[in-house]
């Protein structure tokens, strides 16, 4: 989808997908958008995304 690119656009998409997982777990966007889900799985493994997750919890 975006490859290894990291900029304000990819960060915005990642935050939106993370928000969907957090607030609307029954929405199940991942099964309907497998390419986005695959990209997000790799993006959310980034150290910066993990740090964000731990700082919010």
Short mmCIF file of the C-alpha atoms (twelve columns), coordinates in Angstrom:
data_MODEL
# 
_entry.id   MODEL 
# 
loop_
_atom_site.group_PDB 
_atom_site.id 
_atom_site.type_symbol 
_atom_site.label_atom_id 
_atom_site.label_alt_id 
_atom_site.label_comp_id 
_atom_site.label_asym_id 
_atom_site.label_seq_id 
_atom_site.Cartn_x 
_atom_site.Cartn_y 
_atom_site.Cartn_z 
_atom_site.pdbx_PDB_model_num 
ATOM 1  C CA . UNK A 1  0.000   0.000  0.000  1 
ATOM 2  C CA . UNK A 2  2.452   2.716  1.158  1 
ATOM 3  C CA . UNK A 3  5.566   0.579  1.350  1 
ATOM 4  C CA . UNK A 4  8.162   1.863  3.783  1 
ATOM 5  C CA . UNK A 5  7.144   5.491  3.397  1 
ATOM 6  C CA . UNK A 6  6.668   7.421  6.640  1 
ATOM 7  C CA . UNK A 7  5.210   10.906 6.428  1 
ATOM 8  C CA . UNK A 8  2.205   12.811 7.734  1 
ATOM 9  C CA . UNK A 9  -0.104  10.932 5.378  1 
ATOM 10 C CA . UNK A 10 0.951   7.442  6.436  1 
ATOM 11 C CA . UNK A 11 0.967   8.448  10.099 1 
ATOM 12 C CA . UNK A 12 -2.587  9.789  9.692  1 
ATOM 13 C CA . UNK A 13 -3.766  6.546  8.111  1 
ATOM 14 C CA . UNK A 14 -2.106  4.532  10.860 1 
ATOM 15 C CA . UNK A 15 -3.755  6.623  13.573 1 
ATOM 16 C CA . UNK A 16 -7.146  6.248  11.890 1 
ATOM 17 C CA . UNK A 17 -6.794  2.450  11.662 1 
ATOM 18 C CA . UNK A 18 -5.611  2.307  15.270 1 
ATOM 19 C CA . UNK A 19 -8.628  4.374  16.325 1 
ATOM 20 C CA . UNK A 20 -10.984 1.996  14.511 1 
ATOM 21 C CA . UNK A 21 -9.443  -0.947 16.382 1 
ATOM 22 C CA . UNK A 22 -9.736  0.882  19.700 1 
ATOM 23 C CA . UNK A 23 -13.218 2.400  19.457 1 
ATOM 24 C CA . UNK A 24 -15.007 0.141  16.987 1 
ATOM 25 C CA . UNK A 25 -13.640 -3.408 17.379 1 
ATOM 26 C CA . UNK A 26 -16.819 -4.922 15.903 1 
ATOM 27 C CA . UNK A 27 -16.412 -2.912 12.691 1 
ATOM 28 C CA . UNK A 28 -13.843 -5.489 11.516 1 
ATOM 29 C CA . UNK A 29 -12.260 -3.287 8.865  1 
ATOM 30 C CA . UNK A 30 -9.312  -5.673 8.545  1 
ATOM 31 C CA . UNK A 31 -11.307 -8.476 6.923  1 
ATOM 32 C CA . UNK A 32 -12.844 -6.056 4.416  1 
ATOM 33 C CA . UNK A 33 -9.586  -4.289 3.579  1 
ATOM 34 C CA . UNK A 34 -6.837  -6.944 3.620  1 
ATOM 35 C CA . UNK A 35 -4.218  -4.776 1.853  1 
ATOM 36 C CA . UNK A 36 -4.705  -1.985 4.367  1 
ATOM 37 C CA . UNK A 37 -4.638  -4.499 7.197  1 
ATOM 38 C CA . UNK A 38 -1.357  -6.006 5.974  1 
ATOM 39 C CA . UNK A 39 0.223   -2.571 5.701  1 
ATOM 40 C CA . UNK A 40 -1.044  -1.526 9.127  1 
ATOM 41 C CA . UNK A 41 0.213   -4.730 10.761 1 
ATOM 42 C CA . UNK A 42 3.746   -3.905 9.668  1 
ATOM 43 C CA . UNK A 43 3.395   -0.193 10.447 1 
ATOM 44 C CA . UNK A 44 2.031   -0.725 13.941 1 
ATOM 45 C CA . UNK A 45 5.078   -2.895 14.741 1 
ATOM 46 C CA . UNK A 46 7.297   0.191  14.388 1 
ATOM 47 C CA . UNK A 47 8.998   1.332  17.579 1 
ATOM 48 C CA . UNK A 48 7.310   4.728  17.343 1 
ATOM 49 C CA . UNK A 49 3.836   3.177  17.167 1 
ATOM 50 C CA . UNK A 50 4.600   0.880  20.089 1 
ATOM 51 C CA . UNK A 51 5.835   3.849  22.135 1 
ATOM 52 C CA . UNK A 52 2.624   5.734  21.354 1 
ATOM 53 C CA . UNK A 53 0.529   2.787  22.455 1 
ATOM 54 C CA . UNK A 54 2.341   2.464  25.785 1 
ATOM 55 C CA . UNK A 55 2.188   6.188  26.488 1 
ATOM 56 C CA . UNK A 56 -1.628  6.216  26.080 1 
ATOM 57 C CA . UNK A 57 -2.326  3.138  28.188 1 
# 
